Every structure is written in C-alpha cells, then in structure tokens.
C-alpha cells in the first residue's frame, strides 16, 4: 500500500504506536500521534479531530473496539488498522528472493510465546533468518519492512487480530482458547472470532488443538487459501495417540499421521522419543505437557512452511525458495527443537533449598496470567505438592473451576494482588480445607518500601516442606502491583533466592 501523503492518526504512543509512527513517516504519510499521557504526542486528545479529513486510523492494542474515538472514526468510514495489519500491508520484498517474506502466525490463550520461539529456533537452525516478532522481540512493523528477513514468526494477540483483516499466513496455529480478556472483547464468542482470523486465507497448513473443541471447530470452518491451487492442510496436535491428520504422542514417541514430516498420510511416522526433549522437562525427567504441546505445534508450523516452499519450487514459481540454496530439513529442525529451552517466566526453576530430607523448589510461571495457563502449570506437579502464589488483576475472570480442578495438587495458597476476592472466594467455596494466607494489598500504599512479593514468598515458605514446590502461577495479570509479568517474575525470583540464602547461611 502507498501511504505517501495520506493523513493517518496513530492512537497510543507505546511501543507499537511509536513503531507505526516511524514506519508511516518514513513512507511519506502525514502522521499525527495522539496520546493523553505522552509529553511528545502531537495531540493529547481525540476531541478535536475531524474524522472526515482522516484517511487511516492505526490503533495500539490498549484501546478496545468500544472506545468512543474508534466508533467515531468507523462512523466516518475511516479504516481502523492494528500494527499487524499495517505491517502486512507495507511488508517489503526480501533482498534475497525478491518476494515478501512469508509469515507464520501463532495465537491462542496460552503457549503463544513458547511456540513462536520454538518455530523461530528451528528455522534459524535450518539457515533462515526467521525472527520471533510481534508481542515478543522486534516489532512486527519493523520486521516486516526489513529485507534481510527470510521468514517472520509472528506471535499474535487477540487485541492485534481484532483490527487485522488481510493476513494470508503460510502456516497458522491456534494453541488453545479459554476465557481471557473478556472485558476487552465483550465475551468469549467475540474473543474466539478474533483468534480465528489467523486461519483466514492460510495457504499451506492450519494447525489446531485437536483436544480443544472450540479450536477444532474454528479450524473446520476456516476459509483457507492455497499454494499453487493445492488446498491448505488441517493438522491437529494432541497429547494423546494421533488420529489420521494429526501429530501426537504414542508409546513415548512424537508420531506424525498427517504426512507433513514426509511419511504416508494416515500412517504413523515416529519422529522422536519424548524423552529427547530434556529442556521441556522437570529435573526428574517428567515432561511438562503444555510445553510438549507447544513443541508439536511449532513443528507442524515449520513443516507447513516446508510444504509451501516445496510445492512452489516444484511448480517453478519465481522466488519460491525461502533462501537460495537453503531449505527446511526435518532432522535439523527436530535437533533444534530438542535443544530448545523455554524463556524466562515460563515454568522456570529460580531457586531451591536442599535439606537432608529433600528439596524445596521455587518455580516462576509469572507468564500464567489466566486460569487456563495456571491450570497447565499446576497440572505439572503431584498431589499436595504445590504452595501456590496466586492473584493479581482478574480481568473479569472467575476461578472456581480452576480451584476445583486443581485442589488435589495445592497444599496451601498465598493470595496477592488487588482483585483478591475473586481468588479467595473460589478457594473458600471450592477448597475450604486448603490453608490460605492473604497479603494485604494496601501495605505498599502505606509503606512504599514494602516488597509484596517478598512477603508472599515468606508466607509460602512457612507452608513449604522438603519435596514441595512454591509455584508462582498467578492466573491473573500483573499490572495492578507490578510493571509487567516479567517484573513480577523477576521479583519472585529475587525474593525466592533471598529466602533460600537466609536459610543456607542460618
């Protein structure tokens, strides 16, 4: 799209907003940045904008679709785009192939980041510059206009997808769908509708969670695209034994029955023993199920890219090679996946206290910002093994089902955050036998030096015994008391290490 001379409003000057301003101005657009909280904004309010004199509105994810200025722009017929939509429209041709870099897109309530990073790691191992972008890494708008990139691995949030309509991804995945951000979207159906946009016009492969009915239905209903008139494949992933068209786990092996990995479709093709994925496991070798699911999703996405490239190369399509002389090799990709270790704040051991009777471990899963993610995290541990640090910004969610499902795992709970009653009510009604300590959220108001997480770790430590796990998997967002989930995780890790050091030197 040619934006030169177009009048564009960029709403919100956070990271994505500033990136959009930079990209648009670099292409000659007449850009006005609006942000009531930023001193360097061109405007501090939307009140004086004549929407009939605006060609395009680009919005940051912070603004829900019901925001008055968005409704006013839409009423005037102004297109509303996310950063992802802008990036797709402005993507540059690769300097190596003369064609825009293909995109692999990943969305879902949980597992997006790990899956995106795994996908990137496999493609980089095959010799392709394939950065993980979007909600992680470099902004998608900057990555899309960088001709050095051969492939983009894009983590896509439901916020970004709401105002995105033109994507035609080469490989697309939805990891799972559970209630989250319902206050922003206005309900689970709207949320799922936005997630489903990754499947629209997907060209080579649609990867779906075969154990999630809602995701399976969205994959079945998707209006997909083609590669050289060859229809996109629908490939399910499952932690159970795979059926035809799926990748799953059977007899301790990852098994492909989709044909993507080079076998006969419908016939089992054993790819690797699950035990090879040591970096996705607890110290005793137990594989974290949700990370194994992410790994199979990423593998299917990479193989979908290979399928598209192979089809185009065979048909002699100009610029079809992902990189001259480079292709995706299944064995190389698998080897990279076996080496992959999850990033920070994703079920990561940050401290441990060894005693003569056993070890107390501290596990940071601050990225578990909703009930679905917290359940996956809690499910990784044994009966009454977990002292659970939970709570934060509830985002309109309830936790009764989570507590009821996981009460056999939880030994005790420490509740933090501003929205405490949602969590404490769930614990009281579903598991009254579980002891609970509540950290007063007003302590930091009265004493700015008070460390909420240090208090939580101290309380958790009073419950913990050798063999137990102190697990920070809050099931809530972090912005009530912390800068971000990463800040929350860092503070938990620091407090846990101090707790351990105090006892080691006692």
C-alpha positions in Angstrom: 0.0 0.0 0.0 1.2 3.5 -0.8 0.7 5.7 2.2 2.5 8.8 0.9 0.5 11.9 1.6 -2.2 10.0 3.5 -3.5 11.6 6.7 -3.0 9.0 9.4 -3.9 9.1 13.1 -1.9 6.8 15.4 -3.7 6.2 18.6 -1.4 5.5 21.6 2.3 6.0 21.6 3.5 3.0 23.4 6.0 0.6 21.7 3.7 -0.4 18.9 2.4 3.2 18.4 5.8 4.7 18.1 6.8 2.0 15.7 3.9 2.8 13.5 4.6 6.5 13.5 8.2 5.8 12.5 7.3 3.4 9.7 4.5 5.7 8.3 6.5 8.9 8.4 9.4 7.1 6.7 7.0 6.4 3.8 5.7 9.9 3.5 2.5 9.7 5.4 1.1 12.8 7.2 1.0 11.3 10.7 -0.5 12.6 13.9 0.3 10.8 17.1 -2.3 11.0 19.9 -1.7 10.1 23.5 -3.0 11.9 26.5 -0.1 10.6 28.7 2.9 11.3 26.5 4.5 14.7 26.5 5.8 14.4 23.0 2.5 13.4 21.5 1.2 15.7 18.6 -2.2 15.7 20.3 -3.3 14.9 23.8 -7.0 14.3 22.9 -9.1 12.9 20.1 -11.9 15.5 20.7 -10.8 18.0 18.1 -10.2 15.5 15.2 -12.3 15.9 12.1 -12.6 12.2 11.1 -13.9 13.2 7.7 -10.4 14.6 7.0 -8.6 11.4 8.0 -7.5 8.5 5.7 -6.5 5.9 8.2 -6.6 5.2 12.0 -3.9 2.9 13.4 -4.6 1.8 17.0 -2.5 0.3 19.8 -3.8 -2.8 21.5 -4.7 -0.9 24.6 -7.9 0.5 23.1 -10.9 -1.8 23.0 -13.2 -1.7 20.0 -15.9 0.1 22.0 -13.7 3.2 22.6 -15.6 6.3 21.5 -12.9 7.7 19.1 -12.7 4.4 17.3 -16.5 4.3 16.9 -16.4 7.9 15.6 -13.7 7.0 13.1 -15.7 4.0 11.9 -18.9 6.0 11.6 -17.0 8.4 9.2 -15.8 5.5 7.1 -12.2 5.6 8.3 -10.3 2.2 8.1 -9.0 1.1 11.5 -5.8 -1.0 11.5 -3.7 -2.7 14.1 0.1 -2.7 13.8 -0.1 -6.2 12.4 -2.4 -5.0 9.6 -0.1 -2.1 8.8 2.9 -4.4 8.8 1.2 -6.9 6.4 0.2 -4.1 4.0 3.6 -2.5 4.0 5.8 -5.6 4.0 8.9 -5.3 1.9 10.3 -7.7 -0.6 13.2 -9.9 0.7 16.5 -8.7 -0.6 17.4 -12.4 -1.3 14.3 -13.6 -3.2 12.5 -10.5 -4.5 9.3 -11.6 -2.8 7.8 -10.6 0.7 9.0 -12.9 3.5 6.3 -15.5 4.3 4.6 -15.2 7.7 4.0 -17.9 10.3 1.3 -16.8 12.8 0.6 -18.2 16.2 -2.2 -17.2 18.5 -4.1 -18.8 21.5 -4.9 -18.1 25.1 -1.6 -19.7 26.2 1.5 -21.1 24.7 1.9 -18.4 22.0 5.4 -17.2 23.1 6.9 -20.6 23.6 5.5 -21.9 20.3 6.7 -18.8 18.4 10.2 -19.0 19.9 10.4 -22.8 19.1 9.3 -22.1 15.5 12.0 -19.4 15.1 14.7 -21.6 16.6 14.0 -24.5 14.2 14.0 -22.2 11.1 17.2 -20.4 12.3 18.9 -23.8 12.7 18.0 -24.5 9.1 19.9 -21.4 8.0 17.0 -18.9 7.7 16.8 -15.5 9.3 13.4 -16.1 10.9 13.0 -13.8 14.0 10.2 -14.2 16.6 8.3 -11.0 16.4 5.0 -9.4 17.3 4.3 -9.5 21.1 8.0 -10.6 21.5 11.3 -9.5 20.1 11.4 -6.9 17.4 8.1 -5.2 16.5 6.2 -6.8 13.6 6.1 -3.5 11.7 9.9 -3.1 11.8 10.5 -6.8 10.9 8.1 -6.7 8.0 9.9 -3.9 6.2 13.4 -5.4 6.8 14.5 -7.1 3.6 17.0 -9.3 5.4 14.3 -11.4 7.0 13.5 -14.7 5.1 10.5 -15.7 7.3 8.6 -14.0 10.1 7.4 -16.0 13.1 4.7 -13.8 14.5 3.0 -14.0 17.9 -0.4 -12.6 17.5 -2.7 -11.4 20.4 -6.4 -11.2 20.2 -6.1 -7.4 20.6 -3.9 -7.2 17.5 -6.1 -9.5 15.5 -9.3 -7.6 16.1 -8.3 -4.8 13.7 -6.5 -7.2 11.3 -8.2 -8.5 8.2 -5.8 -9.0 5.3 -3.4 -11.7 6.6 -2.7 -14.7 4.4 -0.3 -16.6 6.5 1.7 -19.5 5.1 1.3 -21.5 8.4 -1.2 -20.6 11.1 -1.9 -22.0 14.6 -4.3 -21.6 17.5 -2.8 -23.3 20.5 -6.0 -23.2 22.7 -8.9 -20.9 23.6 -10.1 -20.3 27.1 -11.8 -17.3 28.8 -9.4 -14.4 28.8 -9.6 -10.6 28.1 -13.4 -10.9 28.0 -13.8 -7.4 29.3 -11.9 -6.1 26.2 -13.7 -8.3 23.7 -17.2 -8.4 25.2 -17.5 -12.2 25.5 -15.9 -15.5 24.6 -17.5 -15.7 21.2 -16.0 -12.3 20.2 -12.7 -13.4 21.6 -12.7 -16.7 19.6 -13.8 -14.9 16.5 -10.8 -12.6 16.6 -8.4 -15.5 17.3 -9.9 -17.4 14.3 -8.6 -14.6 11.9 -5.2 -16.4 11.8 -6.8 -19.2 9.8 -8.4 -16.9 7.2 -6.7 -17.5 3.8 -3.9 -19.6 5.4 -2.1 -21.0 2.5 -0.2 -24.2 3.5 -1.3 -25.5 6.9 -3.8 -24.8 9.6 -2.6 -26.2 12.9 -5.2 -26.7 15.6 -5.5 -28.2 19.1 -7.4 -31.4 18.5 -8.2 -31.6 22.2 -9.9 -28.2 22.2 -13.4 -28.4 20.7 -13.7 -24.7 20.1 -10.3 -24.6 18.2 -11.1 -27.7 16.2 -14.4 -26.2 15.1 -12.7 -22.9 14.1 -10.2 -24.9 12.0 -13.0 -26.9 10.4 -14.9 -23.7 9.5 -11.9 -21.7 8.3 -11.9 -20.4 4.7 -8.3 -21.2 3.9 -6.2 -20.5 0.9 -4.0 -22.5 -1.4 -0.4 -22.9 -2.6 -0.4 -23.3 -6.4 -4.1 -24.4 -6.3 -3.3 -27.0 -3.6 -5.6 -26.7 -0.6 -4.2 -26.0 2.8 -3.9 -28.9 5.2 -5.6 -29.0 8.5 -3.3 -30.7 11.0 -4.3 -31.3 14.6 -1.9 -31.7 17.5 -2.7 -33.8 20.6 -1.1 -35.2 23.7 -2.9 -38.4 23.0 -2.3 -41.0 20.3 -2.8 -39.2 17.0 -5.6 -40.0 14.5 -5.4 -39.5 10.8 -4.3 -35.9 10.0 -2.7 -35.4 13.4 0.6 -35.2 15.2 0.6 -36.7 18.7 2.2 -38.9 21.3 2.1 -42.7 21.2 4.3 -45.2 23.0 6.6 -42.5 24.2 7.2 -41.0 20.8 6.1 -38.0 18.8 4.2 -39.5 15.9 3.0 -37.8 12.7 0.0 -39.1 10.9 -0.6 -36.0 8.8 2.1 -36.7 6.2 3.8 -33.4 6.9 7.0 -35.0 8.0 7.4 -37.0 4.8 5.5 -40.1 5.7 2.4 -41.5 4.2 -0.7 -39.6 5.3 -2.7 -41.7 7.8 0.3 -44.0 8.5 2.2 -43.5 11.8 5.6 -41.9 11.3 7.7 -41.9 14.5 9.8 -38.7 14.7 11.5 -38.6 18.1 11.2 -40.1 21.6 9.6 -37.7 24.0 12.5 -38.2 26.4 14.8 -36.4 23.9 13.2 -33.1 24.8 15.0 -32.8 28.1 14.8 -29.0 28.2 11.0 -29.2 28.4 11.1 -31.4 31.5 11.3 -31.2 35.3 14.6 -32.3 36.9 13.3 -35.8 37.3 12.7 -36.0 33.5 8.9 -35.5 33.6 7.9 -33.6 30.5 5.7 -30.6 31.1 2.6 -31.4 29.0 1.8 -27.9 27.8 5.4 -27.4 26.6 5.3 -30.7 24.7 2.0 -29.5 23.0 3.8 -26.2 22.1 6.6 -28.2 20.6 4.3 -30.2 18.4 2.5 -27.1 17.3 5.8 -25.4 16.3 7.0 -28.5 14.4 3.8 -28.6 12.4 4.1 -24.9 11.5 7.7 -25.4 10.3 6.7 -28.4 8.3 3.9 -26.4 6.8 6.3 -23.8 5.6 8.4 -26.6 4.1 5.3 -27.9 2.3 4.6 -24.5 0.8 8.2 -24.0 -0.4 8.4 -27.5 -1.8 5.1 -27.0 -3.8 6.2 -23.7 -5.2 9.7 -24.9 -6.1 8.3 -27.9 -7.8 6.0 -25.7 -9.9 8.8 -23.3 -10.8 7.3 -20.3 -9.1 9.8 -17.4 -9.2 11.2 -16.5 -5.8 9.8 -19.7 -4.2 13.0 -20.7 -2.4 13.0 -19.4 1.2 16.6 -18.6 0.6 18.7 -19.6 -2.4 20.3 -23.0 -1.7 18.6 -23.3 1.7 15.6 -25.5 2.6 13.9 -26.7 5.8 15.3 -30.0 6.8 13.2 -32.1 9.2 16.1 -33.7 11.1 17.8 -30.3 11.5 14.5 -28.8 12.8 14.0 -31.6 15.2 17.5 -31.3 16.5 17.0 -27.6 17.2 13.7 -28.4 19.0 15.4 -30.9 21.3 17.9 -28.2 22.3 15.2 -25.5 22.9 14.8 -24.3 26.4 11.8 -22.1 27.3 12.4 -18.4 28.0 12.1 -16.7 31.4 8.9 -16.7 33.5 7.6 -19.9 31.9 7.7 -22.6 34.5 11.3 -21.9 35.3 13.1 -23.0 38.4 14.6 -19.9 40.0 15.8 -21.2 43.4 15.9 -24.3 45.6 16.7 -25.1 49.2 18.3 -28.6 49.6 17.9 -30.2 53.0 18.7 -33.6 54.4 15.1 -34.6 53.9 14.7 -33.3 50.3 14.5 -30.1 48.3 12.1 -27.1 48.2 11.9 -25.7 44.7 10.7 -22.3 43.7 9.1 -22.2 40.2 8.4 -18.9 38.3 5.5 -19.2 35.9 4.6 -15.5 36.1 3.5 -15.8 32.4 0.5 -17.8 33.6 -1.7 -14.7 33.5 -5.1 -16.5 33.3 -6.8 -19.6 34.7 -6.1 -21.8 31.7 -2.4 -21.2 31.9 -2.3 -21.6 35.7 -4.1 -25.0 35.3 -1.5 -26.2 32.8 1.2 -25.1 35.3 -0.4 -26.7 38.4 -1.1 -29.9 36.4 2.7 -30.5 36.1 3.0 -31.3 39.8 1.9 -34.1 42.2 -0.8 -34.3 44.9 -0.5 -31.7 47.6 3.0 -30.7 46.3 2.3 -27.1 45.5 2.3 -24.0 47.7 0.6 -21.7 45.2 1.2 -17.9 44.9 -1.9 -16.6 43.0 -3.8 -13.5 42.3 -3.4 -10.1 40.7 -5.6 -8.3 38.1 -8.5 -10.7 37.4 -9.7 -9.1 34.2 -13.3 -10.1 34.9 -12.4 -13.8 35.3 -13.6 -16.3 38.0 -11.5 -19.1 39.4 -14.0 -21.6 40.8 -13.3 -24.2 38.1 -9.6 -23.7 38.4 -9.6 -24.3 42.1 -11.9 -27.2 41.9 -9.8 -28.9 39.2 -6.5 -28.3 41.0 -7.3 -28.6 44.7 -5.7 -32.1 44.8 -2.4 -30.5 43.8 -2.5 -27.4 46.0 -1.2 -27.8 49.6 -1.6 -24.1 50.5 -2.2 -20.8 48.8 -0.8 -17.3 49.2 -3.0 -14.7 47.5 -1.6 -11.4 46.3 -3.0 -8.6 44.1 -5.7 -6.0 44.1 -8.5 -8.3 42.9 -8.2 -10.7 45.8 -11.9 -11.5 46.5 -12.2 -13.4 43.2 -9.4 -15.8 44.2 -10.3 -16.0 47.9 -13.9 -16.7 47.2 -13.0 -19.5 44.8 -10.7 -21.1 47.4 -13.2 -20.8 50.2 -16.1 -22.3 48.2 -14.2 -25.0 46.3 -11.4 -26.0 48.7 -12.1 -24.8 52.2 -9.6 -27.3 53.5 -6.7 -25.5 51.8 -4.9 -23.0 54.2 -4.7 -19.5 52.7 -2.6 -16.5 53.5 -3.7 -13.2 52.0 -1.1 -10.4 51.5 -2.7 -7.1 52.3 -2.6 -5.1 49.0 -2.6 -1.8 50.9 0.7 -2.4 52.6 2.7 -0.8 49.7 0.4 2.2 49.9 1.3 2.8 53.5 4.9 1.8 53.1 6.4 2.4 49.6 9.4 0.3 50.6 7.3 -2.8 51.3 8.0 -5.7 48.9 4.7 -7.5 48.2 6.5 -10.5 46.6 9.0 -10.8 49.4 6.0 -11.0 51.8 4.3 -13.6 49.6 7.5 -15.8 49.4 7.9 -15.6 53.2 4.3 -16.7 53.7 4.7 -19.5 51.2 7.9 -20.6 52.8 6.1 -21.2 56.1 3.9 -23.8 54.4 6.7 -25.4 52.3 8.4 -28.7 53.3 11.0 -30.8 51.6 9.6 -32.2 48.4 7.3 -29.2 47.9 7.2 -26.7 45.1 6.5 -23.0 45.7 4.8 -22.1 42.4 4.1 -18.6 41.2 1.4 -19.1 38.6 -0.9 -16.2 39.4 -3.8 -16.9 37.0 -4.1 -13.1 36.8 -2.5 -10.1 35.0 0.3 -8.2 36.8 -0.3 -4.6 36.2 -2.1 -3.9 39.5 1.1 -4.2 41.6 3.9 -4.8 39.0 5.1 -3.2 35.8 4.6 -6.4 33.9 4.5 -10.2 34.3 8.3 -10.2 33.7 8.7 -7.7 36.6 6.5 -9.8 38.8 8.5 -12.9 37.9 11.8 -11.2 38.5 10.7 -10.0 41.9 9.5 -13.5 42.8 12.9 -14.9 41.7 14.8 -12.4 43.7 12.7 -12.9 46.8 13.0 -16.7 46.5 16.8 -16.5 46.2 17.0 -14.3 49.3 14.8 -16.7 51.2 17.0 -19.7 50.3 20.2 -17.8 51.1 19.0 -16.8 54.5 18.3 -20.4 55.4 21.5 -21.8 53.8 23.6 -19.4 56.0 21.5 -19.7 59.1 
